[in-house]
């Protein structure tokens, strides 16, 4: 099957499965991958004080390679197999894509929050954020959820689509597994400051360009000038080099103010402001999901239409050259 047909077909398979099935409720592959990562950490992370920090970084890099590369190489072999490659690429994109799940989690917060059930909204937003949610007011719940939707639009949707467009199913798998290891090992605490260094840096590297394309996608669907201004002025102050542009542009596009105080493990942190405008409310959660869904439609259209259009243009150019 020609590449210009295989990639769009696999993209439609992956997107269709995500819309139809959503995230697996049982036997999720990432659960097994997380267990494997835990075993590799136990086997390869030396006890504190036994080796210097530079060696801990090396052990962490070896663990990352052992966790990720065998699966990516297997995916690459399947990708190169005629016909089977299309099916495997579609399944891998479905595995990496979390668009339906993101929308479901967001609506599970927005609906009770809009109905005045603050306790239920706090519980549901706690499923998708790492901050403490038990004492959040309605504005705090809405802010936490909007921030999560905007950031996970990159991590769970556009980043996977970008690497799928570049490398097919193996690229989507590489991105999803790297993102998962960053979520497990990419902490700046005593346990992972050095061992998780490779996981954090590799995730930053894989996310660098997709995050900026995500920021542009958000800006294009809202208050574009304000979104770009917020990105330029506010993103450098954010802790993450990739979440900053995504969330600043998304907040600016929506005309909202995000950031500010948040409590993690009993300690309040004052985060830089993001965006410009009023604080978010329950309806803004659905506005944020529409920003992601609209961008997904745009990216999918380009991913499906560009390869055959490019092939047609090259064919017509060759015909004209030999006429």
C-alpha positions as CSV (number, residue, x, y, z in Angstrom):
1,X,0.0,0.0,0.0
2,X,1.5,3.4,-0.9
3,X,2.5,5.6,2.0
4,X,0.1,8.4,0.9
5,X,-2.8,6.1,1.5
6,X,-1.5,4.1,4.4
7,X,-1.0,7.0,6.8
8,X,-4.4,8.6,6.4
9,X,-6.1,5.2,6.6
10,X,-4.3,4.3,9.8
11,X,-5.1,7.8,11.2
12,X,-8.8,7.2,10.6
13,X,-8.7,3.8,12.2
14,X,-7.0,5.2,15.3
15,X,-9.3,8.2,15.6
16,X,-12.4,6.0,14.9
17,X,-11.4,3.5,17.6
18,X,-10.8,6.3,20.1
19,X,-14.3,7.9,19.4
20,X,-16.0,4.5,19.5
21,X,-14.3,2.8,22.4
22,X,-12.5,5.5,24.4
23,X,-9.8,4.5,26.9
24,X,-9.8,0.8,27.9
25,X,-11.6,0.3,31.2
26,X,-9.9,-3.0,32.0
27,X,-6.5,-4.4,31.0
28,X,-5.1,-1.1,29.9
29,X,-1.7,-1.6,28.3
30,X,-0.2,1.3,30.3
31,X,-1.0,-0.6,33.5
32,X,1.3,-3.4,32.4
33,X,3.8,-0.9,31.2
34,X,3.7,0.9,34.6
35,X,4.4,-2.4,36.3
36,X,7.3,-3.1,34.0
37,X,8.7,0.4,34.7
38,X,8.4,-0.3,38.5
39,X,10.4,-3.6,38.1
40,X,13.1,-1.9,36.1
41,X,13.4,0.9,38.7
42,X,13.8,-1.6,41.4
43,X,16.4,-3.6,39.4
44,X,18.4,-0.6,38.1
45,X,18.2,2.2,40.7
46,X,21.0,1.8,43.2
47,X,20.4,2.4,46.8
48,X,21.0,6.1,47.9
49,X,24.6,7.0,48.4
50,X,26.1,4.0,46.6
51,X,26.8,5.8,43.3
52,X,27.3,9.5,42.4
53,X,24.6,11.5,40.7
54,X,26.1,11.2,37.2
55,X,26.0,7.4,37.5
56,X,22.4,7.5,38.7
57,X,21.5,9.5,35.5
58,X,23.1,6.7,33.5
59,X,21.2,4.0,35.3
60,X,18.0,6.0,34.7
61,X,18.8,6.3,31.0
62,X,19.4,2.5,30.7
63,X,16.1,1.9,32.5
64,X,14.3,4.2,30.1
65,X,15.8,2.4,27.0
66,X,14.9,-1.0,28.4
67,X,11.3,0.1,29.1
68,X,10.7,1.9,25.8
69,X,12.9,0.8,22.9
70,X,11.9,-2.9,22.7
71,X,8.2,-2.0,22.1
72,X,9.1,0.8,19.7
73,X,11.3,-1.6,17.7
74,X,8.5,-4.1,17.6
75,X,6.1,-1.4,16.4
76,X,8.6,-0.4,13.7
77,X,8.8,-4.0,12.4
78,X,5.0,-4.2,12.3
79,X,4.9,-0.7,10.6
80,X,7.2,-2.0,7.8
81,X,4.9,-5.0,7.1
82,X,2.5,-4.5,4.2
83,X,-1.2,-4.2,5.2
84,X,-0.4,-5.3,8.8
85,X,1.4,-2.0,9.2
86,X,-1.8,-0.1,8.6
87,X,-3.7,-2.0,11.2
88,X,-0.9,-1.9,13.8
89,X,-0.4,1.9,13.2
90,X,-4.1,2.5,13.7
91,X,-4.2,0.5,16.9
92,X,-1.1,2.2,18.2
93,X,-2.6,5.6,17.5
94,X,-5.7,4.5,19.3
95,X,-3.5,3.5,22.2
96,X,-1.7,6.9,22.3
97,X,-4.7,9.1,21.6
98,X,-6.8,10.2,24.6
99,X,-9.3,12.6,23.1
100,X,-12.5,11.0,24.1
101,X,-11.2,10.2,27.6
102,X,-10.1,13.8,28.1
103,X,-13.6,15.1,27.1
104,X,-15.3,12.6,29.4
105,X,-13.1,13.6,32.4
106,X,-13.8,17.3,31.8
107,X,-17.5,16.9,31.5
108,X,-17.5,14.8,34.7
109,X,-16.3,17.9,36.5
110,X,-18.2,20.5,34.5
111,X,-21.7,19.0,35.0
112,X,-21.7,18.7,38.8
113,X,-19.9,22.1,39.1
114,X,-22.6,23.8,37.0
115,X,-25.3,22.1,39.1
116,X,-23.8,23.4,42.4
117,X,-22.5,20.0,43.6
118,X,-19.1,21.3,44.6
119,X,-18.1,18.1,46.5
120,X,-18.6,15.9,43.5
121,X,-16.8,18.4,41.3
122,X,-13.8,18.4,43.7
123,X,-13.7,14.6,43.7
124,X,-13.8,14.3,39.9
125,X,-11.2,17.0,39.3
126,X,-9.0,15.1,41.7
127,X,-8.8,12.3,39.2
128,X,-7.0,14.4,36.6
129,X,-4.8,16.8,38.6
130,X,-2.0,16.3,41.1
131,X,-2.8,19.2,43.4
132,X,-5.0,18.8,46.5
133,X,-8.6,19.5,45.7
134,X,-10.5,19.0,48.9
135,X,-10.6,22.7,49.8
136,X,-11.0,24.2,46.4
137,X,-13.9,26.6,45.8
138,X,-15.9,26.6,42.5
139,X,-13.4,28.9,40.8
140,X,-10.5,26.7,42.0
141,X,-12.1,23.6,40.6
142,X,-12.8,25.2,37.3
143,X,-9.3,26.6,37.1
144,X,-7.7,23.2,37.8
145,X,-9.9,21.5,35.2
146,X,-9.3,24.0,32.5
147,X,-5.5,23.9,33.1
148,X,-5.6,20.1,32.9
149,X,-7.6,20.1,29.7
150,X,-5.3,22.5,28.0
151,X,-2.1,20.7,29.1
152,X,-3.4,17.3,28.3
153,X,-4.6,18.5,24.9
154,X,-0.9,18.4,24.1
155,X,0.1,15.3,26.0
156,X,-2.9,13.2,25.1
157,X,-3.9,14.4,21.7
158,X,-1.6,16.7,19.6
159,X,1.7,15.3,20.7
160,X,0.6,11.8,19.8
161,X,-0.7,13.0,16.4
162,X,2.5,14.9,15.6
163,X,4.7,11.9,16.2
164,X,2.3,9.7,14.3
165,X,2.5,12.0,11.4
166,X,6.3,11.9,11.5
167,X,7.0,8.2,12.3
168,X,3.6,6.4,12.1
169,X,2.5,4.1,14.8
170,X,6.0,3.7,16.3
171,X,6.2,7.5,16.7
172,X,2.8,7.6,18.6
173,X,3.9,4.7,20.8
174,X,7.3,6.4,21.5
175,X,5.6,9.6,22.6
176,X,3.0,7.9,24.8
177,X,5.5,5.7,26.6
178,X,8.0,8.6,27.1
179,X,5.2,10.7,28.5
180,X,4.2,7.9,30.8
181,X,7.7,7.5,32.2
182,X,8.0,11.2,32.7
183,X,4.8,11.1,34.8
184,X,6.3,8.2,36.8
185,X,10.0,9.2,37.1
186,X,10.2,12.8,36.2
187,X,10.0,14.3,39.7
188,X,12.6,16.5,41.4
189,X,12.6,14.7,44.7
190,X,15.2,12.6,46.4
191,X,14.0,9.4,44.7
192,X,14.0,10.6,41.1
193,X,16.0,13.8,40.9
194,X,18.9,12.0,39.1
195,X,17.4,8.6,38.2
196,X,14.5,10.3,36.5
197,X,16.6,12.9,34.7
198,X,16.6,11.1,31.4
199,X,12.9,10.5,31.4
200,X,12.2,14.1,32.1
201,X,14.6,15.5,29.5
202,X,13.6,13.1,26.8
203,X,9.9,13.9,27.4
204,X,10.8,17.6,27.1
205,X,12.6,17.0,23.9
206,X,9.8,15.0,22.3
207,X,7.3,17.6,23.4
208,X,9.1,20.7,22.3
209,X,7.7,21.1,18.8
210,X,4.3,19.6,19.4
211,X,3.7,21.9,22.4
212,X,4.4,25.0,20.3
213,X,2.1,23.7,17.5
214,X,-0.5,23.0,20.1
215,X,-0.2,26.6,21.4
216,X,-0.6,27.9,17.8
217,X,-3.7,25.6,17.4
218,X,-5.3,27.1,20.5
219,X,-4.4,30.6,19.4
220,X,-5.9,30.1,16.0
221,X,-9.3,29.2,17.4
222,X,-9.7,32.1,19.9
223,X,-8.4,35.5,20.7
224,X,-5.3,34.9,18.6
225,X,-3.4,38.2,19.3
226,X,-3.9,37.9,23.0
227,X,-3.0,34.2,23.0
228,X,0.3,34.9,21.3
229,X,1.1,37.9,23.6
230,X,0.4,35.7,26.7
231,X,2.6,32.9,25.3
232,X,5.5,35.3,24.6
233,X,5.3,37.2,27.9
234,X,4.2,34.5,30.4
235,X,5.5,31.1,29.2
236,X,9.2,31.7,30.1
237,X,8.2,32.1,33.8
238,X,6.4,28.8,33.9
239,X,8.2,25.8,35.4
240,X,7.7,23.5,32.4
241,X,9.2,24.6,29.1
242,X,6.4,23.0,27.2
243,X,3.4,23.3,29.4
244,X,4.0,27.1,29.6
245,X,3.4,27.9,26.0
246,X,0.5,25.5,25.8
247,X,-1.4,26.8,28.8
248,X,-0.5,30.5,28.3
249,X,-1.7,30.4,24.7
250,X,-4.8,28.4,25.7
251,X,-5.7,30.8,28.5
252,X,-5.2,33.8,26.3
253,X,-7.3,32.3,23.5
254,X,-10.2,31.7,26.0
255,X,-9.8,35.1,27.6
256,X,-9.2,33.6,31.1
257,X,-6.7,34.0,33.9
258,X,-5.1,30.7,35.1
259,X,-2.1,29.9,37.3
260,X,-1.8,31.3,40.8
261,X,-1.9,29.4,44.1
262,X,-2.1,25.6,44.2
263,X,-1.4,23.2,47.0
264,X,0.8,20.1,46.5
265,X,1.5,17.6,49.2
266,X,0.4,20.1,51.9
267,X,2.5,22.9,50.6
268,X,1.0,25.9,48.8
269,X,2.9,27.1,45.7
270,X,2.4,30.4,44.0
271,X,2.6,29.8,40.2
272,X,3.0,32.6,37.7
273,X,-0.2,33.9,36.1
274,X,-1.3,32.6,32.7
275,X,-3.7,34.3,30.2
276,X,-5.6,37.5,30.6
277,X,-9.3,38.1,31.6
278,X,-11.7,36.8,34.2
279,X,-11.3,33.7,36.4
280,X,-12.7,30.5,34.9
281,X,-16.2,29.1,35.7
282,X,-18.0,25.8,35.0
283,X,-18.9,26.7,31.3
284,X,-15.3,27.5,30.6
285,X,-14.4,23.8,31.1
286,X,-16.5,22.9,28.0
287,X,-15.0,25.9,26.1
288,X,-11.5,24.4,26.8
289,X,-12.6,21.0,25.5
290,X,-14.0,22.5,22.4
291,X,-10.6,24.2,21.8
292,X,-9.0,20.7,21.9
293,X,-11.8,19.1,19.8
294,X,-11.6,21.8,17.2
295,X,-7.9,21.5,17.0
296,X,-8.2,17.7,16.7
297,X,-10.5,18.1,13.7
298,X,-8.1,20.5,12.0
299,X,-5.1,18.3,12.6
300,X,-6.9,15.2,11.5
301,X,-8.1,16.9,8.3
302,X,-4.5,17.9,7.5
303,X,-3.2,14.4,8.3
304,X,-5.8,12.7,6.1
305,X,-5.8,15.2,3.2
306,X,-2.2,16.3,2.8
307,X,-0.5,13.0,1.8
308,X,-2.9,12.2,-1.1
309,X,-2.9,15.8,-2.2
310,X,0.9,15.9,-2.1
311,X,1.0,12.6,-4.1
312,X,-1.4,14.0,-6.7
313,X,0.6,17.2,-7.0
314,X,3.9,15.3,-7.5
315,X,2.1,13.0,-10.1
316,X,0.8,16.0,-12.1
317,X,4.3,17.7,-11.9
318,X,5.9,14.6,-13.3
319,X,3.3,14.4,-16.1
320,X,3.9,18.0,-16.9
321,X,7.7,17.6,-16.9
322,X,7.6,14.6,-19.3
323,X,4.9,16.1,-21.6
